[in-house]
Amino acid sequence: MGRGRKIKGTVSGRKLPPLVYGLKGIQDLFDVSKTTASRYKNTIIKDAVTQQGGKIVIDTAEALRLFGLKTADKLIQTADVLD
């Protein structure tokens, strides 16, 4: 399977926790830099992010779903341009 695909609680063969914490959690989940993790937190996956006190908490399944929707939208837009 391709990188980033969710198959029964795993991504690229990694077992996923139900929640990840902070920018580091986003970095690990999506294998991105701190800058990109911050951008994702504030845009693509913002509906999966909550804050408990000073701690950022991310719902892993929802974040991956939202990221997948964004990726699918880009593919559809690209296909429309090519038609």
N, C-alpha and C positions, 0 to 999 in steps of 0.2 A: 504494500500500500504506500501511497505517496506521503510525504512529510506533512504532518498536521491533520491527518484524517483521524476522526474519532471512531473507534471500533470497540464497542462494549467496554467503555471506561478506560481505554488506552489511547495514547497518541504515539505513533511511531514505536509501538511495542512497550511504551512506558505506562505503568499503572498510575492513574491519576487520583489525587486526593479530592474530596468533595469541595474543599475550599483551599485557596492559596492566599497568602498574605503579603501585602506591600508590593512595591515595584519589583522587588526581587522575585516574588512569586509570579508576576506577569512575565518578567524576563525569562524565568525558567520554563514557564508554560508554553510560551511562543518562541523561545530561543532567539530573543532580540536584545538590543542594547537598552540601557537605562533610558535614554532619550526616546526611543521608539516605544518602550513600555509606558512611559508617561503619556505619550500621544495616544496610545491605545486606550489607556485608562480614562482619558478625557473625551474620547470620541467614540470609537467603534464599540468598545465593551462597557461604556459608562452605565448602562442599565444593569450590569452584573456586579457593579461595584457599590459597596456600602462602606461607611466609616463608623467604627466603634471606638469612641474616644480618639486616640491618636493613631489607631491601627486601621489600615486599609484592608478590607476583606473582599475577596473576589469569589463568586460562585463559578467554579470551574466549568461545569456543564453549560451554564448560560453564557459564559464568556466565549466558549468555543462555538456555540450555536450562533451568537451574534456575529462573531468573526466569519463564520461560514456564510451567513446571509450577506455580509458586506462583500465577500469574495465572489459569491454567486452574482450579486448585482453588477459588479465590475465586469464579469464574464459576459453577462447579458448585454451590457452597454457596448462592450467591445464587439460582440457579434452583430449588434444593430448597426454599428459604424461600418463594418465590413460588408454588410448586405447591399 
